[in-house]
Each structure stands twice: as structure tokens, then as C-alpha cells.
């Protein structure tokens, strides 16, 4: 029994170490999709893959079915095989082609990254070719997009807003965030002062559709004081462009005059 427990602990420790090494050598930036699949941009999104290993890596990228309302048949990726030099990055482009008649709604899919061993010269004296030694574990990234036009300016609600000084510097903005649409969205926030003076920006959330009163905290280290913050702009970056979603004016309680 004791040996069995020790074996299990060793196995778990090995899995943890392996996952740590893999997550370090393979990193996928901006892994959230959340694009409109049938829009003018055809759901275009770029993902950056970072190879932190000391040798070249090659991956085959495959679109797999989702688990709920699959949109895998809409999606294409390019290139289907990506080669990334050691300590370098590569880009995967994803785009959608939605046929006519598809109902409005949210659709999910997965991207699978399968490692491909790259043949290398082992030893000059032996004159033989061998594959690089790698553990063939294929990361699978779940993603989702949507069909139909969504007015996120109306769908997103940021309520019970409070602005307080951050002991570490700057300000922290808290509030309740809701998304009344059926589509998920990930977005950021920018802080502005008087005369539209830009202070700072931060990531807000990957907010699923039909989300209600999610508590969030936004840290803006660049804002000088609570009184300096005049407005927050929610924005997103579809297809590497900046699109403003919603502007929120910050009204201080002491600035609101009581009616007679």
C-alpha cells in the first residue's frame, strides 16, 4: 500500500513536471477567438505561437469539432504546418467561411497542435539521420465564435462602479459587468483624464454570453489620482484593428449636486 502511494506520488510529480516543461516550451498568445464568423472580416484572427525550446519545432494545426454547437466546418487555418525556429515565434491565421442560412448563435471549435519530429543529423562520424527526441503531446485549445450581428455597446453593462486609490500606486476600478448578448467577447479598457488625456490600459475579461453581474477589478497604475480619472473606454481588437465598444463616464459622488 505504501509503495503504491509512493508510486502514485511519483507519477503525479512527473506529470506536473512534464506539463510545466511543455507549457514553457510551447506558448500560444492571445488564445481567445470570439470573432464574428460571418462578418466582413470573415472571422479573421491571428495567433502567435512561441517556441521557447533550444531547437526548431514543427506543428501540424488541425481544426476539431466543438462540444456544443460545433463551428469547425466553418473554420480554416493557415499555414496547416508551422515551423518555428528555436527561441522564436510563428503566426497562425484563422478565418471563417459561413454558408448562407446558418442560424445566429455561438459556435465552438478546437485547434489541435500536433508536434512533428524534424529529422536531424545525429553524428557526422556515424553518418546517420535521426529524429529529434520529443514527447508527442498535442495541445488542444477550445475556442468559440458567433454568427449574426451583436451590438455590444448595448449588451455590455458596467454598474456599481467605484474608483479607489491603489496602495501600490494609481487607481483601482471595481464594478459589476454583464453581457446580455448570446456571444462571448474579450476586451480591454483604457483610462482617460481631462481633455481626453490617455493614462493607461488593461485587459478586462473574456466574458461569456448571458453573463450577469461578474465582479471585476481594473488596475490603472498610470492614473495619478481618483479625481484624475474622467472616463473609461472599453475596446476590442478584431483582425488587429482597434474598435471602441463603449465609453463610460466616471461620475464622482461628491460632484453630483442634490436637487432642492
Secondary structure, 3 states (H helix, E strand, C coil): CHHHHHHHHHHHHHHHHHHHHHHHHEEEECCCCCCECCCCCCCCEEEEEEECCCCCEEEEEEEEECCCCECHHHEEEECCEEEECCCEEEEEEEEECCCCCCCCEEEEEEEEEEECCCEEEEECCCCEEEECCCCCCCEEEEEEEEECCCCHHHHEEEEEEEEEECCCCCEEEEEEEEECCCCCEEEEEEEECHHHCEEEEEEEEEECCCEEEEEEEEEECCCCCHHHCCEEEEEECHHHCCEEEEEEECCCHHHCCCCC
